[in-house]
Every structure is written in structure tokens, then in C-alpha cells.
Amino acid sequence: MEQAKVAIIGCGNLGISIANGLLGNAAYTGPELIATRRHLAPLEALRARGVQLSTDNREAAVYADVLLLGLKPYNVVSVARELVEVLDPKRHIAVSLATGITVADIQQAVGPDIPVFRAMPNTAADVRASMTCLSSTCTDPAKVQAVQQLFAAIGTTLMIDEELMGSATVLGACGIAYVLRFIRAMVQGGIEIGFDAESASLIVNQTVKGAVELLIERGRHPEEEIDKVTTPKGCTIVGLNTMEHHGFSSSLIRGLVASADKIGH
Ligand SMILES: NC(=O)c1ccc[n+]([C@@H]2O[C@H](COP(=O)([O-])OP(=O)(O)OC[C@H]3O[C@@H](n4cnc5c(N)ncnc54)[C@H](OP(=O)(O)O)[C@@H]3O)[C@@H](O)[C@H]2O)c1
């Protein structure tokens, strides 16, 4: 079967990450992708890898089968509406990446016959390690599979109820920033106790990766692994408890809930 063509309409930060991730798969050599935005200069690196570029969203929609709407929430609906005349229900699938815009909003813009999905990936799509939550009212298993396969090419996918999409934004998309801030803080601590920044980053990055791989590959619970490294009266438990006395878990949970409140989940 021929590879479905993908248009990234409004190809900004997230769109470029998705394009880079897809291009890391053998199935995507370049011409299967078309990317649009009004100012094309930031996309020249994609053009060099064979991706088609255009400032014309309709031209991109005609070229492609799956339309990833990577626009900001405030203009995703108006741009989707512009595409209506060229959309074909037998061929096209619309996938909105916009936070807070519902399937119903997009459906109203593109018409009742076009399958509509919401996807909430994160910027780790760039290295094919995105966590992408998906939701849709589409009941055609082939269309659902096509969208799942597309995002599986850039990481892990999970179908969820649409009412959880706001929470998915916080946990998965904002979550990248929380984790990176945690990593940065650990590196700063590492520098204070004697390492240069480069060595501290190497140690912290690999330590975080190792911790995550223990959970994913072995299916372990975090506390089970923590118990293994906390010797009674030892340095790890002293450090952990000091962090907790200063509100470590509480601060993280409160921040997460504040983000969710801001989204109005
Ligand atoms: N960043 C994340 O981690 C993340 C994660 C999940 C979901 N999201 C969602 O993804 C969407 C994009 O986020 P982002 O961070 O990638 O934003 P972004 O970098 O601003 O990308 C949006 C792009 O849309 C283009 N654009 C604006 N008007 C257009 C038009 N009429 N036609 C075609 N292109 C147009 C802009 O480029 P020009 O100015 O050149 O047109 C811009 O590059 C948002 O809705 C956000 O909620 C983001």
C-alpha cells in the first residue's frame, strides 16, 4: 500500500519536531510530507531533506491524505475552515494538535464527513520518543489505525476520552518542561558538589534515562526502585526526605494542577 501523505499545516516548533521524527523512519523519505506556514525560512532544513514546502494551505491539503493542523489554538479553526472546498471525505483525515480546541470545533469547520482527531504529542517527537495522546469521535477502525500508526512512528500512543485531553496536555506536553527543569536543577546541584557542567549533564542525563528504562523495560513501580537504593540511615534517604520536607512532591503536584487549572481541563 502506498504511504499516506502527510501535510503539516502551520509547521512551527511542534510541526518541525514531528517532521524530523517522521523523517527518522524508513517509510518517510521526504516527499510524503508537505509543510506549510506563511514564512518558510525556518523550514529550509526540511526542504533540504525532501519535504515539500508551501505557503498555500489548500495546495498542501490537495497534496496530502492526513492533515496535521499545527496552528495555534486561536487560528486553527479559521484555517481549517479555509480547507473545506478541497477536502474529500474518502481520502482526508484531519488531526488537530491545538490545545483546548475540541473535535466538535474542528468538525464544524471541516464539515461532518471528514474524520477528525485530536492529538497531543510532545516535542520529543523530534527523536521519535513522543508520548502522544489521541482522541476522536471517528468510528472507522481503519482511520483510527492510520492515525495511531502515524504517531507510533514518532513514539508511543494512547487513545483517551476527549475530556482528558487537557490533562494529557499537562502531563505529556507540559511534562517535558517539568522534567527538563528537574534535570537542570540536578545538574546545578552536581556542579555545586564538584562536577563541571558537562560532566554533571552526562551523569544526570544517563541517570534519568536509566531510571525511566527501569520503569518502562522492567515495568517496575518507582517506589520499588527507590526502596532498593535507600539504605537505612544512608545518604539517599536523607537527601530524599530533605527534598520532601521542602515540598518536592507537593510542589510538583501543585504545579501540575496549576497548569491544568490554567488550561481549564
Ligand atoms: N509545543 C508543544 O510542545 C505542543 C505540544 C502539543 C500541542 N501543541 C499545540 O500545537 C500547536 C502549535 O504549537 P507550536 O508550539 O508548534 O506553535 P508555533 O511554533 O507558533 O507554530 C504554529 C505555526 O503556525 C504558522 N501559521 C500561523 N498562521 C498560519 C496560517 N494562516 N497558515 C499556515 N501557517 C500559519 C506559524 O508560522 P508563520 O508565522 O510563518 O505562518 C507558526 O510557525 C498549538 O496549537 C499548541 O497548542 C504544542
Ligand as a Chemical Component Dictionary entry (heavy atoms), coordinates in Angstrom:
data_LIG
# 
_chem_comp.id                   LIG 
_chem_comp.type                 NON-POLYMER 
_chem_comp.pdbx_formal_charge   0 
_chem_comp.three_letter_code    LIG 
# 
loop_
_chem_comp_atom.comp_id 
_chem_comp_atom.atom_id 
_chem_comp_atom.alt_atom_id 
_chem_comp_atom.type_symbol 
_chem_comp_atom.charge 
_chem_comp_atom.model_Cartn_x 
_chem_comp_atom.model_Cartn_y 
_chem_comp_atom.model_Cartn_z 
_chem_comp_atom.pdbx_ordinal 
LIG N1  N1  N 0  4.903  22.896 21.606 1  
LIG C1  C1  C 0  4.382  21.844 22.207 2  
LIG O1  O1  O 0  5.039  21.153 22.973 3  
LIG C2  C2  C 0  2.985  21.417 21.912 4  
LIG C3  C3  C 0  2.572  20.161 22.321 5  
LIG C4  C4  C 0  1.315  19.731 21.986 6  
LIG C5  C5  C 0  0.464  20.574 21.277 7  
LIG N2  N2  N 1  0.850  21.824 20.935 8  
LIG C6  C6  C 0  -0.079 22.647 20.148 9  
LIG O2  O2  O 0  0.469  22.703 18.844 10 
LIG C7  C7  C 0  0.148  23.936 18.239 11 
LIG C8  C8  C 0  1.418  24.572 17.702 12 
LIG O3  O3  O 0  2.319  24.851 18.759 13 
LIG P1  P1  P 0  3.790  25.345 18.418 14 
LIG O4  O4  O 0  4.497  25.455 19.692 15 
LIG O5  O5  O -1 4.371  24.482 17.325 16 
LIG O6  O6  O 0  3.429  26.810 17.822 17 
LIG P2  P2  P 0  4.191  27.639 16.705 18 
LIG O7  O7  O 0  5.656  27.358 16.752 19 
LIG O8  O8  O 0  3.737  29.056 16.829 20 
LIG O9  O9  O 0  3.614  27.021 15.329 21 
LIG C9  C9  C 0  2.456  27.487 14.683 22 
LIG C10 C10 C 0  2.831  27.850 13.267 23 
LIG O10 O10 O 0  1.678  28.220 12.531 24 
LIG C11 C11 C 0  2.116  29.075 11.475 25 
LIG N3  N3  N 0  0.960  29.808 10.983 26 
LIG C12 C12 C 0  0.311  30.863 11.549 27 
LIG N4  N4  N 0  -0.731 31.250 10.776 28 
LIG C13 C13 C 0  -0.738 30.418 9.693  29 
LIG C14 C14 C 0  -1.561 30.299 8.541  30 
LIG N5  N5  N 0  -2.596 31.115 8.326  31 
LIG N6  N6  N 0  -1.275 29.326 7.662  32 
LIG C15 C15 C 0  -0.227 28.488 7.846  33 
LIG N7  N7  N 0  0.596  28.551 8.911  34 
LIG C16 C16 C 0  0.340  29.513 9.820  35 
LIG C17 C17 C 0  3.182  29.952 12.118 36 
LIG O11 O11 O 0  4.216  30.276 11.189 37 
LIG P3  P3  P 0  4.152  31.612 10.284 38 
LIG O12 O12 O 0  4.072  32.771 11.236 39 
LIG O13 O13 O 0  5.398  31.544 9.467  40 
LIG O14 O14 O 0  2.906  31.441 9.471  41 
LIG C18 C18 C 0  3.785  29.049 13.204 42 
LIG O15 O15 O 0  5.055  28.567 12.846 43 
LIG C19 C19 C 0  -0.544 24.772 19.281 44 
LIG O16 O16 O 0  -1.928 24.771 18.992 45 
LIG C20 C20 C 0  -0.254 24.088 20.590 46 
LIG O17 O17 O 0  -1.351 24.210 21.462 47 
LIG C21 C21 C 0  2.115  22.247 21.206 48 
# 
loop_
_chem_comp_bond.comp_id 
_chem_comp_bond.atom_id_1 
_chem_comp_bond.atom_id_2 
_chem_comp_bond.value_order 
_chem_comp_bond.pdbx_ordinal 
LIG N1  C1  SING 1  
LIG C1  O1  DOUB 2  
LIG C1  C2  SING 3  
LIG C2  C3  SING 4  
LIG C2  C21 DOUB 5  
LIG C3  C4  DOUB 6  
LIG C4  C5  SING 7  
LIG C5  N2  DOUB 8  
LIG N2  C6  SING 9  
LIG N2  C21 SING 10 
LIG C6  O2  SING 11 
LIG C6  C20 SING 12 
LIG O2  C7  SING 13 
LIG C7  C8  SING 14 
LIG C7  C19 SING 15 
LIG C8  O3  SING 16 
LIG O3  P1  SING 17 
LIG P1  O4  DOUB 18 
LIG P1  O5  SING 19 
LIG P1  O6  SING 20 
LIG O6  P2  SING 21 
LIG P2  O7  DOUB 22 
LIG P2  O8  SING 23 
LIG P2  O9  SING 24 
LIG O9  C9  SING 25 
LIG C9  C10 SING 26 
LIG C10 O10 SING 27 
LIG C10 C18 SING 28 
LIG O10 C11 SING 29 
LIG C11 N3  SING 30 
LIG C11 C17 SING 31 
LIG N3  C12 SING 32 
LIG N3  C16 SING 33 
LIG C12 N4  DOUB 34 
LIG N4  C13 SING 35 
LIG C13 C14 SING 36 
LIG C13 C16 DOUB 37 
LIG C14 N5  SING 38 
LIG C14 N6  DOUB 39 
LIG N6  C15 SING 40 
LIG C15 N7  DOUB 41 
LIG N7  C16 SING 42 
LIG C17 O11 SING 43 
LIG C17 C18 SING 44 
LIG O11 P3  SING 45 
LIG P3  O12 DOUB 46 
LIG P3  O13 SING 47 
LIG P3  O14 SING 48 
LIG C18 O15 SING 49 
LIG C19 O16 SING 50 
LIG C19 C20 SING 51 
LIG C20 O17 SING 52 
# 
